[in-house]
Amino acid sequence: MTKSENITWHHSQVSKEQRQALNHHKSVVLWFTGLSGSGKSTIANAVEKALFDQQIGSYVLDGDNMRFGLNSNLGFSAEDREENIRRIGEVAKLFADAGVITLTAFISPYRADRDKVRENLEADEFIEVFVDTPLEVCEQRDVKQLYAKARRGEIKGFTGIDAPYEAPLNPEITIDTSKQPLADSVKQVLTYLADHNYVSLATADEN
């Protein structure tokens, strides 16, 4: 529900399908979710680079980066987290309409919030990527010492410590970065995209 009145949705003269045809690939939102330190941003950026190297249009919406601008007025309460994901979902939808492959890297701890983003997109435009890295591994990687601060009570509402993380029930892709190297995680995502006809990837022989 919008607060604005007397507004009308204006349709472009160029359709999403026409943009996809121009780009030679489908548009889709790859929604990376998992604990802080699980590897979401690392994988998302590596996948973006791999797609770019094959001349496939993509863009990463990173959790921290978005809080510097669009979501700079939001904190980490349950309500602010919900609004954070709602806004990113709307941005991701615009990117999908532009024919771009969008990779989002957000903890997005609440299942209902992620489901709302999925429902706001076309049936085949949302791919949930659960970066299912164990908490103890995420803590070991934490160069910012956020987990340590949370355990000492210096940070309140930290996901995985004193705030919940609701794991996806049926993610399209599940990755455990404690069990495979980055290159294998990237290949797993690219293979899914190719197998489900989102993109056509060049083979080693074609490069």
PLY file of the C-alpha trace (Angstrom):
ply
format ascii 1.0
element vertex 207
property float x
property float y
property float z
element edge 206
property int vertex1
property int vertex2
end_header
0.00 0.00 0.00
1.42 3.35 -1.06
0.84 6.66 0.74
1.02 8.65 -2.49
-2.20 9.57 -4.28
-2.97 10.37 -7.90
-0.15 8.23 -9.28
-0.21 5.91 -12.28
2.19 3.15 -13.30
3.77 4.05 -16.65
4.77 1.20 -18.93
7.91 1.43 -21.03
7.82 1.13 -24.81
10.55 -1.50 -24.42
9.50 -4.77 -22.77
11.52 -6.88 -20.40
11.53 -9.63 -23.00
13.03 -7.27 -25.57
15.77 -6.27 -23.13
16.52 -9.91 -22.42
16.72 -10.63 -26.14
19.15 -7.74 -26.58
21.28 -9.03 -23.68
21.11 -12.64 -24.91
20.19 -13.94 -21.44
17.26 -14.00 -19.05
17.00 -11.69 -16.08
16.89 -13.24 -12.62
17.54 -12.38 -8.98
20.06 -14.57 -7.17
19.24 -13.99 -3.50
22.21 -15.02 -1.35
21.20 -15.47 2.30
23.14 -16.71 5.32
24.89 -15.68 8.49
27.41 -12.86 8.67
30.72 -14.29 7.50
29.16 -17.19 5.64
30.61 -16.06 2.31
27.59 -14.47 0.63
29.31 -11.35 -0.69
32.46 -13.23 -1.66
30.53 -15.72 -3.78
28.17 -13.12 -5.24
31.05 -10.91 -6.39
32.95 -13.87 -7.82
29.87 -15.00 -9.74
29.38 -11.46 -11.05
32.98 -11.40 -12.30
32.56 -14.80 -13.96
29.39 -13.60 -15.71
31.05 -10.34 -16.74
33.95 -12.29 -18.24
31.39 -14.02 -20.47
29.76 -10.69 -21.40
26.66 -11.35 -19.32
25.09 -8.31 -17.67
24.96 -8.59 -13.89
25.17 -6.46 -10.76
25.69 -7.12 -7.04
23.51 -5.42 -4.43
25.57 -5.79 -1.25
24.07 -5.52 2.23
26.61 -3.09 3.68
26.79 -1.00 0.52
23.03 -0.42 0.41
23.07 0.87 3.99
25.42 3.69 2.95
22.78 5.20 0.69
19.28 3.93 0.00
18.92 2.35 3.44
21.09 4.71 5.47
18.15 5.59 7.71
17.57 1.98 8.79
18.99 0.17 11.79
18.87 -3.50 12.71
15.58 -3.84 14.56
13.15 -6.45 13.24
11.08 -3.67 11.67
14.08 -2.02 10.03
15.36 -5.35 8.75
11.97 -5.98 7.17
11.99 -2.57 5.47
15.61 -3.08 4.39
14.70 -6.26 2.53
11.49 -4.76 1.12
13.43 -1.89 -0.45
16.10 -4.18 -1.85
13.41 -6.44 -3.25
11.91 -3.50 -5.11
15.32 -2.48 -6.47
16.01 -6.08 -7.54
12.66 -6.14 -9.34
13.65 -3.03 -11.31
16.95 -4.66 -12.26
15.07 -7.76 -13.40
12.81 -5.59 -15.54
15.96 -4.03 -17.04
17.06 -7.50 -18.15
19.96 -7.77 -15.69
21.05 -10.71 -13.57
21.01 -9.33 -10.03
22.94 -10.85 -7.15
21.94 -9.75 -3.66
24.08 -10.50 -0.60
22.05 -9.91 2.56
21.71 -11.85 5.78
17.93 -11.39 5.33
17.26 -13.48 8.45
13.48 -13.69 8.25
11.90 -16.25 5.95
8.73 -14.19 5.48
10.70 -11.21 4.17
12.51 -13.34 1.60
9.24 -14.96 0.56
7.70 -11.53 -0.04
10.53 -10.68 -2.43
9.97 -13.97 -4.26
6.23 -13.28 -4.53
6.93 -9.81 -5.97
8.86 -11.28 -8.90
7.87 -13.53 -11.77
7.71 -17.26 -11.03
11.15 -18.04 -12.45
12.93 -14.80 -11.49
13.93 -15.57 -7.88
16.68 -18.05 -7.02
17.32 -18.44 -3.29
20.94 -19.30 -2.57
21.39 -20.50 1.00
25.02 -20.09 2.07
24.76 -22.68 4.82
28.10 -22.17 6.55
28.21 -23.29 10.23
28.13 -20.57 12.87
31.47 -21.60 14.35
33.15 -21.21 10.95
31.56 -17.78 10.46
32.90 -16.71 13.86
36.42 -17.89 13.00
36.38 -15.74 9.86
35.11 -12.61 11.59
37.91 -10.08 11.10
35.67 -7.28 12.42
35.15 -9.24 15.66
31.41 -8.62 15.44
30.52 -12.02 16.84
32.88 -11.50 19.78
31.34 -8.11 20.48
27.85 -9.62 20.27
28.78 -12.39 22.70
30.11 -9.75 25.12
26.85 -7.85 24.80
28.42 -4.89 23.04
26.21 -5.42 19.97
22.53 -6.18 20.47
20.28 -8.01 18.03
23.12 -9.75 16.19
21.90 -12.55 13.93
22.99 -15.96 15.12
23.78 -14.78 18.66
20.82 -12.97 20.22
18.66 -12.59 17.10
17.23 -15.44 15.03
18.15 -16.64 11.56
15.38 -18.53 9.79
17.03 -20.84 7.28
15.36 -21.37 3.89
13.11 -24.42 3.70
13.50 -25.13 -0.01
16.32 -23.06 -1.49
17.15 -23.57 -5.14
20.87 -23.72 -4.28
22.63 -24.62 -1.01
26.33 -23.89 -0.52
28.51 -24.73 2.48
31.72 -22.75 2.09
33.36 -24.76 4.87
33.27 -27.82 2.62
34.25 -26.47 -0.79
36.54 -23.76 -2.18
35.26 -20.55 -3.71
35.82 -21.74 -7.28
33.53 -24.73 -6.70
30.84 -22.51 -5.18
30.97 -20.20 -8.19
30.79 -23.17 -10.55
27.78 -24.51 -8.64
25.86 -21.27 -9.20
26.90 -20.93 -12.85
25.96 -24.53 -13.55
22.50 -23.96 -12.08
22.00 -20.88 -14.27
23.10 -22.74 -17.39
21.14 -25.92 -16.62
17.95 -23.90 -16.10
18.46 -21.87 -19.29
19.03 -18.48 -17.72
22.34 -18.08 -19.49
24.41 -19.78 -22.16
27.98 -20.17 -20.97
30.98 -20.63 -23.19
32.93 -23.81 -22.65
36.67 -23.91 -22.18
37.06 -24.98 -25.81
35.16 -21.90 -26.99
37.32 -19.40 -25.10
0 1
1 2
2 3
3 4
4 5
5 6
6 7
7 8
8 9
9 10
10 11
11 12
12 13
13 14
14 15
15 16
16 17
17 18
18 19
19 20
20 21
21 22
22 23
23 24
24 25
25 26
26 27
27 28
28 29
29 30
30 31
31 32
32 33
33 34
34 35
35 36
36 37
37 38
38 39
39 40
40 41
41 42
42 43
43 44
44 45
45 46
46 47
47 48
48 49
49 50
50 51
51 52
52 53
53 54
54 55
55 56
56 57
57 58
58 59
59 60
60 61
61 62
62 63
63 64
64 65
65 66
66 67
67 68
68 69
69 70
70 71
71 72
72 73
73 74
74 75
75 76
76 77
77 78
78 79
79 80
80 81
81 82
82 83
83 84
84 85
85 86
86 87
87 88
88 89
89 90
90 91
91 92
92 93
93 94
94 95
95 96
96 97
97 98
98 99
99 100
100 101
101 102
102 103
103 104
104 105
105 106
106 107
107 108
108 109
109 110
110 111
111 112
112 113
113 114
114 115
115 116
116 117
117 118
118 119
119 120
120 121
121 122
122 123
123 124
124 125
125 126
126 127
127 128
128 129
129 130
130 131
131 132
132 133
133 134
134 135
135 136
136 137
137 138
138 139
139 140
140 141
141 142
142 143
143 144
144 145
145 146
146 147
147 148
148 149
149 150
150 151
151 152
152 153
153 154
154 155
155 156
156 157
157 158
158 159
159 160
160 161
161 162
162 163
163 164
164 165
165 166
166 167
167 168
168 169
169 170
170 171
171 172
172 173
173 174
174 175
175 176
176 177
177 178
178 179
179 180
180 181
181 182
182 183
183 184
184 185
185 186
186 187
187 188
188 189
189 190
190 191
191 192
192 193
193 194
194 195
195 196
196 197
197 198
198 199
199 200
200 201
201 202
202 203
203 204
204 205
205 206
